[in-house]
Every structure is written in C-alpha cells, then in structure tokens.
Amino acid sequence: MSQGPGTGDPGPGGITRRELLGALGAAALPVLGGAGVGRGDGHTGGRAGGLQTEGPAGTPSDPDLLHPKIWWEKVLTAGELTTLTALADAIIPADERSPSASQVGVPDCINEWASAPYDSHREALGQIRDGLVWLDAEAQRRFSRRFDQLVEAEQQQICDEICYLPKAKPELQAAAKFFDLIRDLCATGFYTTREGMKDLQYVGNVPLQRFDGPPPEVLRHLGLA
C-alpha cells in the first residue's frame, strides 16, 4: 500500500519518511500532555490557562491517569474533523505494519489538544482552523471537491507543495506551517498509541527476567568495545 505524502519515500541516508515520523513522535512525547497544569503534586497554586492548578486527586494538577477526564469541550466542528481526518490519514496511512492515524483516534486526540484552554493552544487552534479552510479551498480550486473527497494522488499533489517549509512558495508559507503542526501532532498522537509503539518496535515498559546489557555489535558501533 502506498505510504502517502510525507511518509514512504527514502530520505537522506536511506531512512523513510515514516521512520522519520516515528522518530519525531518518540521525541515529542510531552507535546500532547496537559501543558501548564503544574507539577501534579497538588501544591502548585495559582491558575494555568483558566484551570485551577491545585486540588485533590483527580483534578488537573493531580490527574487520575487510570480514569482520565477531559476538563474542556472539544471545539472542532464535524466538517473540520472530516478534513482533519483525511489529512491525518494522508500523513500516516494504513500499511502492512500498522493502521492509519484515524484508526487509532489521532484526529480526536488533536481536537482535544487544540481545544485546551491555554494561550498557546488557542493560537494553535486558530492556525489549525485556518489551515483546514485553506486545504478545502485549495482542493475546490484545483479539483472542484473537498479535500476529503479527493483521491490519494490529488491529496498528495496538494500536500507535496506544503510538506517542507523551507521549499514552500512564499504564498504557501502559512499552509506549510499548518502542515508542520499537524504532522507533528499526528506523529505524537500515533506513536504514543499501542499500535504506534508496535510500529516503532518499541519494547519498553516490559518486565525482563534478566538484562545482559547492550549487544556487542551496538557497543562496537558506539566505539565502546
């Protein structure tokens, strides 16, 4: 199956874009966390983005991770989510190893993140909404259909022009920044799911009866043996 725009072709050094997305997601784990909610020990005081940052267990400053709560309404409309879902699946489509971004709930995750009542998230929400409007308008201009109604090759034609900010045309700089943001959020959302971790072949958080240390070939590669 095709990897979609921004994911499949080998880049410098032979690494594929999907592998780059995996590295990006692994490096950006804090992005989708509750920014600005304090230390989480119940003693931060004050407010962050309009939410109280002190209180008993189960509050924003001391969340119950086993029974998580969302402390704000999700604000993206059904139409915006339809376009976002199409873009997320264009960035991380299903392949022989893993499902697509939407199949593991990435658009909903982005909606929750962008809806958070923090100043930085409000700014990102505006950027996301403007970008989704642009995406549908560009699809209509080129193909007389919404972005989610385009075939893969048509979606890729649009995405290819905004998927790399340094090479984007001046009039496409805002769209390219929007694409960068969505790609970062898609990578973070996808590669922090069980399916995404399996795609990365991440084996952390698994108990081991014994650990013999790094393999000799790894030590030799690092110049340590």
N, C-alpha and C positions, 0 to 999 in steps of 0.2 A: 504494500500500500504506500502511496506517496506520503512523504513526510510533511508536505505543506510548506508555505512560505516561512522562511526563517528557521527551519528545523532539520532538513535532511541532507543537504549537500556538504561534503567535507570542506572544512575551512583550513586555515594555516596549520601546518603540522599534521594534517590528516584527521583532525578531530571534527566530528559532525556538529551541525548546529544544535541538534537535540542534546548531544553531550555537553555543549556549552550551556544550554538552558539548564541542564541538570546541575552543573557546577554553580550557575547563578542562583538556582533555587536553594542549594545547600548552603551557600554563603550568605543568603539573605533571610535566614530563618526569623529574625526579630521583626521583619517588616510588617507581618500581619498580626503582630501581637498588640496588646492594649497599650498603645503609646500614651504616655503621660498619665498613667493611673497610679504612680507612686511605687514604693518599694514592695508592696504586697504584704507588709507586716502589721498593717492596721494602725501605724503610728506616724503616718506621713503628714497629716493635717492639710488644710487648705483645699483648693479645688483645682482640677485639671480639665480644661475644655468643658466646664459646666457640670462635671460629675464630682461628687464628694469623694475624697481620697482617704477617708478614714472610716472605720466601722467594723462590725463583727464579721466573722467568717461568712462567705457567700456574697460579700459586697465587692464593688470594683477594685478596692485596694487589697482584698483578701479573697480572691475568687475560689469558688468550688469547682475545681477542674474536672471532677467526675460528673457533675451535673451543671454544666456551664449555662450561663444566662447571657442574653444579649440585652444591653441596657439602653438600646435606642432602636427606633423604627428604621427599617431598610427603605431607602428613598428612590432607588431607580425604578422607573416605570416598566411595565410589561414590554413595551416597544423597545426601550433602551436595553433591557435584558436580552431580548431576541437578537439585537445587533451584537451585543457584547458576547453572547454565546457563540455566534457564528465566528467572530474574530478570535475568541479563545480557542476554538476548535481548529481554526486555520493556523494558529501558532503551535498548538500541541494537538495534532490529530491522533486518532487511534492508529496503532500499528500492531505488528505481530507480538510485541512485548507488553504493551500496556494500553489502557483505554484512553479516550480523548479527555481533554480538560473538562468539558461539561459533564462527562460521565462520572467524574469524581467530585462534582459540585463546585468547581472553581468559579464560575460566574456568580453564584450565590455568595461565595466567600469574598469576592471582590466587592460585591454590593454591600455586604456587612462592613467591610473595612472602609469603603468610601463614605458610608453613611455615618461613621463615628463622629461624635460632636466635638472634634478637636480642630483647631485652626488649620493645621497642616492638611488634615483630611478634607476639610471643606474646600480648600484650594484645589486639592487633587480631584474632588468630586466635580468641580466646575470644569477642570481640564478633561475629565472623562466624558462628561455630558457634551461638551463642545466637540470632542473628537468623534463621538458616536454620531452626532448630527452631520459632521463633515463626511464621515465614512458613508453614510446613506446617501448624502447629496452627491458625492463623487460616483457612487455606484449608479445612481439615477442618471447623472450626466453622461457616463460612459456607456451604460448598458440598459438604461430605462427600467431598472429594477432595484429594489432594496439590496443591501449588502448580503443579507441572509438568504436571498433568493438567487444569488449568483452561483455558478458552478465553480469548482475549485480553481480552474485556470484563470477565471475572471477575478476571483478574490485575490489570487496570487499576483496578478498584474497590478492591482492597486497596492497591495502590501509591499511588493518589491520596491516601490518608489519611496516608501516611508520607513522601511525596516532598518535603515542605517543612517543615523542622524548626520554624521559628517559628510555624507554624499547626497543628502536630500536637497532638492532645489530650494532656493530662498523662499518661494511661496508655499513650500511644503514643510517648513521647519516646525511649525506648530503641530501639524499632523504627525511628524516624525517623533516629536517629544511625547505626544499622546501614545504612540505605538510603543515607545520605550517603556513608558509607565505600565501599560497593560502587559507587555511581555514580562517585565519584572514581577508583576503581581501574579501572572499566570504561572511563572516558574516557581515562585514561592509557594503559591497555593497547591500546585500539582505535586511538587516534590516533597511536601510535608504530609502527604497522604500515605497510607499503607501501600497503595499501588505505585505511587511515585517513588517511594523508598525502594520498593522491589525493582522498579525500572533502573534505579541507580545502583542496584545490587548492594545497598546499604545493609549491613548486618549488625548495627549497634543495638543496644538495649536487649541483647540476647545473652542469657547466663551461659558461662563456659565452665566446664569442669576443670579445665586447665588451660593455661596460656603459655605457649612456648616462645613468645616473642616474635619479632618480625622475621619473615623468611630470609635466608641468606642472600637470595638474589636482590631483595629490597635493600638490605644493608649494603651490598656491593654497589647498587645503583646510587645510593646516597653517599658513597665513599666512606662508609663506616666499618667496612670489613675488608 
